[in-house]
Amino acid sequence: MRKRNLHRRIKKILIIEDDPLIAQDLKALLQEHDFQVVGVGHNARHGLDLVHKHQPDLVMLDIYLGVGDSGIDVARSMTVNHPDIPFVFLSSHDDELTLEEAYAHGPAGYIVKPFQDRTLLTTVKLALQKTVTLTESNPDQLSKSALESKLQQSFSDQEHQVLVGLLAGKSYKEIAAEIHLSSHAIKYHAGKIYRKLDIDSRGELAALLI
C-alpha cells in the first residue's frame, strides 16, 4: 500500500466535462492517486462558477462541452480572470487545427481521449509542478547533446529543433515558422520522436526529463 506524506497538501482538481461517464472515471482515477476532486462542471458556465468558488490547483477541461460555450471559451475566461490556475485540455480530437487553437490559450497539457491512466497522471503531475514547459533559466538542458544523453537516443538536427519546440509547449505551426518547415513535416518529426521514446504525448516527453 502506498504511504501518504501527511505533511503534503493534497492538490485540488476541478473537472469540467460534459460526459458524466468520462467525468466519473476521471474523478475516480484522480482520487485513487491522492488528488482531491473539488467539483465536476458539466458545462462552461457551471464550470467557471466552480473555478471561482473553489480556486483549484488545476482544472481538467474538455474542449467540446455540448450546447453553449466550449472549453476554449472557458480557457479564454480563465486566462483573464484566473491567470494563476493552470488547466489541461481533454479532447477526442488531435487534428492540427484543434491543437493550434488549444495551444494558443496556453494550456499546461493536452490529453486525447480515450486516455491511458499513465498519460493522464503524468500530465497532471507535470501541470501541477509547472514543469511542462522547461524553464529558460537552464538553456543547457535543451542542447542536443544534453537531450540525447538524458533520453538515451540520437536525434537529427531537425528532430532536435522539433523536440525543443514540443518541450516549450509550442504548436506545430509555431515550430514550423521558427525552423522553416511545413506543419506536416513538424507532425512527421514529432511522430518519429514519440516512437523513438515509446511515448504518446508531450506530457510523457517532459516527464522523461524530470
N, C-alpha and C positions, 0 to 999 in steps of 0.2 A: 504494500500500500504506500502511495506517495505521501510524504510528510509535508505538511504546510509550514511555511515560515510565518509564525504568528505575529512577527513584527512588520510584515509587509502589508501595506494597504491593498485590499482587493480592488482591482480595477473595475470601474463601472462601464458597461457597454450598453448602448441602445440600438435596437434593431428597427429599421424601417423597411418593411417587406409586405407586399400585398397578398402573397400566397401564404395562408395560415399554416399549411403543412411544412413548407420550407422554413418559415419563421420558427415553428416549434422545434424542428430538427436543429436549427442553428442555435436556438436558446439552450436546448439540452446539451449540445456539444460544448458550448462555452461554459455552462455551469459545471459540467463534468471536469473541466480543466481549471476550475477555481476562479472564474470570472463571474462578476455579479451583473446579471442582465436586469437593468432597471426599468425596462419597458419595451413594448412592441407597438410600433405605429404601423397601421395598415394603409395609410395614405399620406400625402405630403403635408397637409395641414395638421393632422393629428401628430405626425412625426415631429414637426417643428415645435408644436406645443410641448411635446415631451422633452425635446432638446433644451428648451428654455427652462422647463420645470426641474429637470434632473441634472443638467450640466455634466453630462457623461464624459468619461475619459476618451471614448471612441464611439463613433456611430457606424454601424453596418448598414449601408444604404443601397437599396435596389434601384436601378436606373429607371425601370418601367413599373409604374405604380398604378396601372389601370387607368380609370377615368380621372381626369383632373391633372394637376401638376405632376411633373416627373421627378425622379431623383436628381436630375440635373438642376431643376428649379430649386430643390431643397439645398443642394450644394451651393448654388449661387447665393441663396439667402444666408446660409451658414458662413460663407466667406465674408459677408458684410457684418452680420450680427454676432457670430460666434467664431471669430477667426482662429482662436486658440484650440478649438476642438477638431481633431483630425477625423477624417471619415474614409471608409473603404467602400468602393463601389462593388455591387453584386450585379451580374448581368448574365443572361443566356446568350449574349452576342459578343463576339470578339472581332468583328469586322473593323477595317481600318477607320471608317467614318465614325463609328461609335467610340472607338478607342481615342481618336483625336479629340472628339467633343468632350469625352470624360476627362482626359488628362489636362485639358485646357482649364479645368477648375481645381487643379492641384490636389487630387486625392492622395492619401497615404498608401493606397494599394488598389488593385483591381482583381476581382476574383470571378472567374467564369463558372456559371452553373451548368451542369451539376459539378459541384466541387469535391475534391478529396479532403478528408479531415486534416491531413498533414499540411496541405497547401493553405487551407484557411487559417489554421492555428499559427502557422509560420508568419503569414501576412499580418495577422492580428498582433502578434508579439512585436514584429518589426514596427508596425504603426505606433504602438504604444511606447516603444523605445525611441521613436523618432529617428530611426536609422535606415528607413527605406532609401532615402537619398543620402549618400555619403557626404560627410562634412568637407567643405572646401579647405578646412584648416590642415588636412592631411593629403595633399595632392599626390604625394609619392605612392600612396596606396593604390592609385589608379594607373600607375605606369604599367607598360606592357609586361616587363619582367616581374614586377610585384604581383600582378594578377595571375600570370602564368604559374608563378611559384605557389601562390595561395590556392589556386584552383586545380593545380596539377594537370594542366592541359596547355597545349600550344595554340596560339591564335595568329591568324594573319593580321596584317596592319589594319585592314578594313574591319575585320571581326573585332579587333581591339577597340577601334573607334565606336563601333556599334555597342559594344559591351559597356563602355564608359557612358554612353548616352542612355542606355537602359537603366544603369545604376543611378543615374541622375534623375530618373523619372520622366524623361522626355518622350514625346510622341514619336512615332516613326517619321512623320512629316518634319518635325523639328530636327531629328537626327539627319534625315536626308538633306535638308537645306544646309546643315553645317558641313557635311562631308561630300556634298555634291554628287549624291546618288539618288535614284528614284526611291519612292516609298516602298515599291515592290521589292527592290533589292535589299532594303533595310529589313523587311519582313523575312526575306530569304536568309540573310545572315543571322538574324535573331533566332530563327528556327534551327540553324546549324549549331549555334552556341548552346541552345537548350538541349539539343540531342547529345552534344559532346559531354555535357554535365549531367545528363539524365534527370532533368528537371522540367517543369511545365510552366513556370511563371516568374515574373520579376521578383516576387516575394521570396521564392526559394533561392533565386540567384543572389539576392542581397544577404540571405541567411548564411550562405556559404562563406561569406567574408567576415562574419562576426567571430 
